């Protein structure tokens, strides 16, 4: 096989600590779709596809450079060396990259694009010019472009490394970095959150003994943290972190101790009912008001989708809802967030935009008014955003710009 043809969307350096003797060659896996356990499966064939990031190798080589930095930090953790704040921030940023670079992230984006195109043209079929480009290359590039454009939005999250002192290991998966939000999912019972909302967390296991949690410091008050570390000394807390792998994975769970296969299989069976059937939804709004700066849209009915009413279409991820949370990261009470009363919900202070009429309010213990499982009833959109040019397909020049932009986010 030519060099760099087999490209991993979950890097081998992430899997290495979970392999047999930490050698990076063989790993145990549970394929939960079939219930099949494979012991000592070759790592080189896991979470990879031929030229997944393109035959020109530009993006692949960029990612390899960042993977090398990640691997060095994880080696230092395994060796018991001190990890400084800059290294912890790198792990946070790398985890967000991992959220965006997997096969599942790309497939979800493709499905969402097809769905958005369908609802956007209902009632307008006669004016359709062409179908969206859903090729692997185009969807992969647009997904990575979104990552590069949004990576700055997590720089206000703080980072803790979780030291596992229990007899139960962390395990990983084919989609190991989980984006979640305890404030919304548990406290508010509101599922319409995003990257900039109050309570955001990114959780990823690093080794069977160490995990990383990036979190909103305005929403959570770590209990017992010291010098960037916090201890998980109860199996229920290890299970809380592992449950995100059970819920987020696509097909495979990877684990170091072959004796864990039965326990992980039972844990997956218990969590299976919490796995969303769909991982995205499309929201369509009909314009109902215009105050000069903002347009207001309400959720469209099925009948209105057959008309030519002015509309907008947006895409929102659907996140799994865990049954438990890491107990040493409780809420920081009282909880406050910035809101303008629209579908954006409560955002963290760093993401309040000038001129968008944000105000700080207590965060309730119920969904926002007009929010349900299908999203908000009403959304406000800046007129320039609503009238902005349609995105164009990415090409080689765009990819070069993406590489330069991406390099600034992983430091």
C-alpha positions, 0 to 999 in steps of 0.5 A: 500500500502506498505511504499515507493511503490508509488514513485514520479518522481516529488516529492510531496514537489515540488508540495506542494506550488501549492496545495490548501492552501499549504497543500500538499493534493489537487491540480488543474491540466489541462490535456492538451492532453484531455483538461480536468481540474481537480480541487482538484485532490489528490497529492498522485496520481500525477507523481508517479508509483509503485516502479519507482526507484526500489523495493530495495528502495535504490535510493528512500531513497537517493532521499527522503533525498535530497527532504527533504533538498529541502522542507526545503529551499522552506519552508524558501522561503515561510516564507520570510527567507534569502536564502544563496548562498549554498542553492541557489546552492542546488536548482540549483543542485536539478533542474538538478536532476529533469531534469533527474529523470522524467518518460519522461526523462526515456522514451526519453532515451529508445526511443533514445537507440532503435533508436541508436541500429537500425541505428548502425546495419544498414548494420551490421544486421548479426553481431548483438548479442543481443538487448539492455536492454530497461527494466524500471529498466535498463533505469532508472539506466542508466539515473540516472548514466548519471545524476551523471556523468554530475552533475559537469558540471553545477557547474559553473552556477550562481543562481537567485531566481525570485520573482513574484510581478505580479497578475499572478502566476507561475505554474508547471508541470509533467516535471518542470525543463527546460533545455534551451539556449537563446544564441543558440535558439534565437541569433544563431538559432542553436539547437545543444547545450548541457549541457556545451555550452555557454548560458545554463539555467535551469529554475524551478518554486518553488512556485506560487510566486518564480522561480529559474534560473541557468544561464551561467554568461559569457553569461547573465548580470542580470538586477536589481539583488540583493543578489541572487534575481531578481524581475519579475514585468511584466506579460510578464516575468512571462509568459516567465517562464511559457511558459517553462512549457507549452513546457516541460510538458508531459501531466499535468500542475498544478496550485494553483488558480482554476480561472487560468484554462481557462487562462492556457488552452488558453496559452497552445493552443497558445504554442502547435505549439512550442512543438517538435514532437520528443525530441531526434535525433540520429546522425550517422557519417562516418569516413573520416579522422584520424590524430592520436589523433582524428578521423573526421566523417561526417554525413552519408547519407541514402545510406551509412547506408546500407554499412559497413563503419566505423561509430559512433552514438550519441544521442542529445536532441531536445529542445522546442523553446520559443517565449519569454525570461525573459527580466531581463536576457539579453545577456552579450555583446560582447559574446564569447565562446571556440570552436575547430570548431567541433560539440561541438560548443561553450563551457563555459571556465570551460569546455575547455579540454586540447589538444582539440585545443580550441580557443576563438571566438565571438559568431555569430548571425547565426548557426555554419557552417555545423549545421542545424536541423539534427545536425553538418555535421562534428564531431571530436572524440578522438580515445580512445573515439571512441574505448572505451569499450561498456557500460555494463548493470548496476547491484546492485554493480553499483547502490551502486556506483551511490548512493555514486557518486550522494550524492557528487553532491547534497550539 
